[in-house]
Amino acid sequence: MLDDHFGINVVEFMAAGLIPVAHKSGGPTQYIILPFQGQLTAGYHAEKVEAFTEALHSALTLSTDEDLAMRQRARAWTVQRFSKEEFEKG
């Protein structure tokens, strides 16, 4: 979704261990799909059809180890950044 003001669905995908490909705008770019532990959190940004194609290809051709590591970073990032406890602290 272009200019999604936050992107809760992307957070939910990552918390479920999925690897999202989100539009390169709004919340997914500013707050969610960010580097974590020096690597891609778990997901990709894209704006044009070609970039979405490349991002999807990258996600679908990760090695088993890379795939699992990205999914684990996604879950860890969402718990660290978007858990109920973190919102209560804020």
Contacts in CASP RR format, 6 or more apart in sequence:
PFRMAT RR
TARGET T0000
AUTHOR 0000-0000-0000
METHOD contacts of the structure
MODEL  1
MLDDHFGINVVEFMAAGLIPVAHKSGGPTQYIILPFQGQLTAGYHAEKVE
AFTEALHSALTLSTDEDLAMRQRARAWTVQRFSKEEFEKG
1 7 0 8 1.000
1 23 0 8 1.000
2 23 0 8 1.000
2 25 0 8 1.000
3 23 0 8 1.000
3 25 0 8 1.000
3 26 0 8 1.000
4 10 0 8 1.000
4 22 0 8 1.000
4 23 0 8 1.000
4 25 0 8 1.000
4 26 0 8 1.000
4 27 0 8 1.000
4 28 0 8 1.000
5 26 0 8 1.000
5 27 0 8 1.000
6 26 0 8 1.000
6 27 0 8 1.000
6 31 0 8 1.000
6 32 0 8 1.000
7 22 0 8 1.000
7 26 0 8 1.000
7 27 0 8 1.000
7 28 0 8 1.000
7 32 0 8 1.000
10 20 0 8 1.000
10 22 0 8 1.000
10 27 0 8 1.000
10 28 0 8 1.000
10 32 0 8 1.000
10 33 0 8 1.000
11 32 0 8 1.000
11 78 0 8 1.000
11 82 0 8 1.000
13 19 0 8 1.000
13 20 0 8 1.000
13 74 0 8 1.000
14 20 0 8 1.000
14 32 0 8 1.000
14 33 0 8 1.000
14 41 0 8 1.000
14 42 0 8 1.000
14 43 0 8 1.000
14 74 0 8 1.000
14 75 0 8 1.000
14 77 0 8 1.000
14 78 0 8 1.000
15 74 0 8 1.000
15 75 0 8 1.000
15 78 0 8 1.000
15 79 0 8 1.000
15 82 0 8 1.000
17 42 0 8 1.000
17 71 0 8 1.000
17 74 0 8 1.000
17 75 0 8 1.000
18 42 0 8 1.000
18 71 0 8 1.000
18 74 0 8 1.000
19 42 0 8 1.000
19 43 0 8 1.000
19 44 0 8 1.000
19 59 0 8 1.000
19 62 0 8 1.000
19 67 0 8 1.000
19 70 0 8 1.000
19 71 0 8 1.000
19 74 0 8 1.000
20 28 0 8 1.000
20 33 0 8 1.000
20 42 0 8 1.000
20 43 0 8 1.000
20 44 0 8 1.000
21 43 0 8 1.000
21 44 0 8 1.000
21 45 0 8 1.000
21 46 0 8 1.000
21 52 0 8 1.000
21 55 0 8 1.000
21 56 0 8 1.000
21 59 0 8 1.000
22 28 0 8 1.000
22 29 0 8 1.000
22 32 0 8 1.000
22 33 0 8 1.000
22 43 0 8 1.000
22 44 0 8 1.000
22 45 0 8 1.000
22 46 0 8 1.000
23 45 0 8 1.000
23 46 0 8 1.000
23 47 0 8 1.000
24 45 0 8 1.000
24 46 0 8 1.000
24 47 0 8 1.000
24 51 0 8 1.000
25 47 0 8 1.000
28 45 0 8 1.000
29 45 0 8 1.000
32 41 0 8 1.000
33 40 0 8 1.000
33 41 0 8 1.000
33 42 0 8 1.000
33 43 0 8 1.000
33 44 0 8 1.000
33 45 0 8 1.000
34 41 0 8 1.000
34 77 0 8 1.000
35 41 0 8 1.000
36 73 0 8 1.000
36 76 0 8 1.000
36 77 0 8 1.000
37 73 0 8 1.000
37 76 0 8 1.000
39 69 0 8 1.000
39 70 0 8 1.000
39 73 0 8 1.000
40 70 0 8 1.000
40 73 0 8 1.000
41 70 0 8 1.000
41 73 0 8 1.000
41 74 0 8 1.000
41 77 0 8 1.000
42 70 0 8 1.000
42 71 0 8 1.000
42 73 0 8 1.000
42 74 0 8 1.000
42 75 0 8 1.000
42 77 0 8 1.000
43 55 0 8 1.000
43 59 0 8 1.000
43 70 0 8 1.000
43 74 0 8 1.000
44 55 0 8 1.000
44 56 0 8 1.000
44 58 0 8 1.000
44 59 0 8 1.000
45 51 0 8 1.000
45 55 0 8 1.000
46 52 0 8 1.000
46 54 0 8 1.000
46 55 0 8 1.000
62 70 0 8 1.000
80 86 0 8 1.000
END
